Amino acid sequence: MEKLKFRTLRADEIDCRVGTVTDSGCSLLMYKDARVDMRLLDEVVGAMNWKREHEIINGNLYCTVSLYNKDTGEWVSKQDVGVESNTEKEKGQASDAFKRACFNWGIGRELYSCPFVWINLRNDEWRSGSNGKKQPKTHFYVSAIEYQDGEVSYLKIVDDKGAERFSYGSSKELGEACLEVEAAKDIKELEAVYRKYEGKLKNNTSFIANVNKKKNQLLAA
């Protein structure tokens, strides 16, 4: 149990939620949903080795997440309280309590180190909210994230059209990819480098620009 460690979240496991809204734009908060917690618990400790329980304490809904310690034959538990959502009160509280309890186990705790994210919005990116105030209608997604010593070192956010809207830090992977591109001795080696990083960097303009530049240099040699 002492060696138990949950991996950091992938970009596709992180959602963007609108925070503060002003006339010029909005802030974004990074969060995980309960399905991510359940998948990670299944992945790391096994579907039969964890359980969740809910109880009311002083009018508040708490969730206890327990993991089975095979070494001692005991269940080890961590608990936290939930906050109701704006839509489904009971379901929202239960889900929030579960997610908070999973934070206590270390799942997604690295999200606390995310930088402040602000997005400036264009005139056509607004809609009228239920309260009569304008709200962002554009959706945003985490397209890339990297960590160093358990904290976010690189973050890239795009909109629903794939355009980059926010970036923080520098990508270690992009730097390594560009170094390999520059070191390629012929077209065959360059193609191998491209295929190696294509899955994650094929939409990265810096990576593609470096590949094309190196390709032209090799063809002209």
C-alpha positions as CSV (number, residue, x, y, z in Angstrom):
1,M,0.0,0.0,0.0
2,E,2.9,2.4,0.7
3,K,4.0,2.1,-2.9
4,L,0.6,3.0,-4.3
5,K,0.8,5.8,-6.7
6,F,-1.7,7.1,-9.2
7,R,-0.3,8.4,-12.5
8,T,-0.9,12.0,-13.6
9,L,-3.9,12.7,-15.8
10,R,-3.7,12.7,-19.6
11,A,-5.0,15.7,-21.6
12,D,-8.1,13.8,-22.7
13,E,-9.0,13.1,-19.0
14,I,-9.1,16.8,-18.1
15,D,-12.1,19.1,-18.8
16,C,-12.2,22.9,-18.9
17,R,-15.0,24.6,-16.9
18,V,-15.8,28.3,-17.3
19,G,-15.0,30.3,-14.1
20,T,-15.1,34.1,-13.9
21,V,-16.8,35.9,-16.8
22,T,-16.3,39.6,-17.7
23,D,-17.1,41.7,-20.8
24,S,-13.8,40.7,-22.4
25,G,-13.5,37.0,-21.7
26,C,-13.5,34.3,-19.1
27,S,-11.2,32.2,-16.9
28,L,-11.1,28.4,-17.2
29,L,-10.7,25.9,-14.4
30,M,-9.3,22.4,-15.0
31,Y,-11.2,19.5,-13.5
32,K,-11.8,15.8,-13.7
33,D,-15.1,14.0,-13.6
34,A,-16.0,11.0,-11.5
35,R,-15.6,8.6,-14.4
36,V,-11.9,9.4,-14.6
37,D,-11.6,8.6,-10.9
38,M,-13.3,5.2,-11.3
39,R,-11.2,4.3,-14.3
40,L,-8.0,5.1,-12.5
41,L,-9.1,3.2,-9.4
42,D,-9.8,0.2,-11.6
43,E,-6.5,0.6,-13.4
44,V,-4.3,1.0,-10.4
45,V,-5.8,-1.1,-7.6
46,G,-8.3,-3.3,-9.5
47,A,-12.1,-3.2,-9.7
48,M,-12.5,-5.6,-6.8
49,N,-10.1,-3.7,-4.5
50,W,-11.9,-0.4,-3.9
51,K,-15.3,0.8,-2.8
52,R,-17.2,4.0,-2.1
53,E,-19.7,4.7,0.6
54,H,-21.9,7.8,1.3
55,E,-23.3,9.1,4.5
56,I,-24.9,12.3,5.9
57,I,-23.0,14.1,8.7
58,N,-24.5,17.2,10.1
59,G,-26.6,17.7,7.1
60,N,-23.7,17.3,4.6
61,L,-23.1,14.4,2.2
62,Y,-19.7,12.7,2.7
63,C,-18.1,10.1,0.6
64,T,-15.6,7.5,1.8
65,V,-13.3,5.8,-0.7
66,S,-11.6,2.7,0.7
67,L,-8.8,0.7,-0.9
68,Y,-8.0,-2.9,0.1
69,N,-4.5,-3.4,1.4
70,K,-3.5,-6.9,0.4
71,D,-0.5,-6.9,2.7
72,T,-2.5,-6.4,5.9
73,G,-5.9,-7.6,4.7
74,E,-7.5,-4.3,5.8
75,W,-9.4,-1.6,4.1
76,V,-7.8,1.9,4.2
77,S,-10.2,4.8,3.9
78,K,-10.2,8.5,3.0
79,Q,-13.2,10.8,3.2
80,D,-14.4,14.2,2.0
81,V,-17.6,16.3,1.8
82,G,-19.4,17.3,-1.4
83,V,-20.8,20.5,-2.7
84,E,-24.2,20.4,-4.5
85,S,-24.2,21.3,-8.2
86,N,-26.5,23.9,-9.8
87,T,-28.5,21.3,-11.7
88,E,-28.9,18.0,-9.7
89,K,-28.5,18.7,-6.0
90,E,-28.2,15.1,-4.6
91,K,-26.4,13.6,-7.6
92,G,-24.0,16.6,-7.8
93,Q,-23.2,16.4,-4.1
94,A,-22.5,12.6,-4.3
95,S,-20.3,13.0,-7.3
96,D,-18.4,16.0,-5.9
97,A,-17.8,14.2,-2.5
98,F,-16.5,11.1,-4.5
99,K,-14.1,13.3,-6.5
100,R,-12.9,15.1,-3.5
101,A,-12.2,11.8,-1.6
102,C,-10.2,10.6,-4.7
103,F,-8.2,13.9,-4.6
104,N,-7.3,12.8,-1.0
105,W,-5.9,9.6,-2.5
106,G,-3.8,11.6,-4.9
107,I,-5.9,11.2,-8.1
108,G,-5.7,14.4,-10.1
109,R,-4.0,16.3,-7.3
110,E,-1.6,17.8,-9.9
111,L,-4.5,19.9,-11.2
112,Y,-4.0,22.2,-8.2
113,S,-0.7,23.3,-9.8
114,C,-2.4,24.5,-13.0
115,P,-1.7,28.1,-13.9
116,F,-4.4,30.8,-14.0
117,V,-6.1,30.5,-17.4
118,W,-7.7,33.5,-19.1
119,I,-9.3,33.5,-22.5
120,N,-10.1,36.7,-24.4
121,L,-13.4,36.1,-26.4
122,R,-14.4,37.6,-29.7
123,N,-17.8,39.2,-30.3
124,D,-19.2,36.0,-32.0
125,E,-18.2,33.8,-29.1
126,W,-21.0,34.9,-26.7
127,R,-24.5,33.7,-26.1
128,S,-27.3,34.9,-23.8
129,G,-27.4,33.0,-20.5
130,S,-30.5,32.0,-18.6
131,N,-30.0,34.9,-16.2
132,G,-30.0,37.4,-19.1
133,K,-26.2,37.9,-18.9
134,K,-23.9,36.9,-21.7
135,Q,-22.0,33.6,-21.4
136,P,-19.3,32.1,-23.5
137,K,-20.6,29.7,-26.2
138,T,-17.2,28.5,-27.3
139,H,-16.0,25.2,-25.8
140,F,-12.4,24.8,-24.7
141,Y,-10.3,21.6,-24.4
142,V,-6.9,20.6,-23.0
143,S,-4.9,19.5,-26.0
144,A,-1.6,18.9,-24.3
145,I,-0.2,18.8,-20.7
146,E,3.1,17.8,-19.2
147,Y,4.4,17.6,-15.7
148,Q,7.6,18.0,-13.8
149,D,8.0,16.8,-10.2
150,G,4.3,16.3,-10.0
151,E,3.3,19.8,-11.1
152,V,2.1,21.2,-14.4
153,S,5.0,22.4,-16.5
154,Y,3.3,22.8,-19.8
155,L,-0.4,23.4,-20.7
156,K,-2.0,24.0,-24.1
157,I,-5.7,24.8,-24.5
158,V,-7.6,24.9,-27.8
159,D,-11.1,25.9,-28.8
160,D,-13.7,23.7,-30.5
161,K,-12.2,24.6,-33.9
162,G,-8.8,23.4,-32.9
163,A,-7.2,26.8,-32.6
164,E,-4.8,27.4,-29.8
165,R,-6.1,29.9,-27.2
166,F,-3.8,29.5,-24.3
167,S,-0.4,28.0,-23.6
168,Y,1.8,27.9,-20.5
169,G,5.4,26.8,-20.1
170,S,7.4,25.0,-22.7
171,S,6.9,21.4,-24.0
172,K,9.8,19.1,-23.2
173,E,8.5,16.7,-25.8
174,L,8.3,19.3,-28.5
175,G,11.9,20.3,-27.8
176,E,13.1,16.7,-28.0
177,A,11.2,16.2,-31.2
178,C,12.7,19.3,-32.9
179,L,16.2,18.2,-31.8
180,E,15.7,14.8,-33.5
181,V,14.3,16.5,-36.6
182,E,17.5,18.6,-36.8
183,A,19.7,15.5,-36.3
184,A,18.1,13.6,-39.2
185,K,20.7,12.7,-41.8
186,D,18.4,11.9,-44.7
187,I,14.7,11.8,-45.7
188,K,14.2,8.3,-44.4
189,E,15.4,9.3,-40.9
190,L,13.3,12.4,-41.0
191,E,10.2,10.4,-41.9
192,A,10.9,8.1,-39.0
193,V,11.1,11.0,-36.6
194,Y,7.8,12.4,-37.9
195,R,6.1,9.0,-37.5
196,K,7.4,8.8,-33.9
197,Y,5.8,12.1,-32.9
198,E,2.9,12.3,-35.3
199,G,0.3,11.1,-32.9
200,K,0.9,14.0,-30.4
201,L,2.5,16.7,-32.5
202,K,0.9,16.5,-36.0
203,N,-1.2,19.6,-35.3
204,N,1.7,21.5,-33.7
205,T,2.7,24.3,-36.0
206,S,6.3,24.6,-34.6
207,F,6.9,20.8,-35.1
208,I,5.5,20.8,-38.7
209,A,7.5,24.0,-39.6
210,N,10.7,22.3,-38.3
211,V,10.0,19.1,-40.3
212,N,9.3,21.0,-43.5
213,K,12.4,23.2,-43.1
214,K,14.6,20.1,-42.5
215,K,13.0,18.4,-45.5
216,N,13.8,21.3,-47.8
217,Q,17.4,21.4,-46.5
218,L,17.8,17.6,-47.2
219,L,16.3,17.8,-50.6
220,A,18.5,20.8,-51.5
221,A,21.7,19.1,-50.3
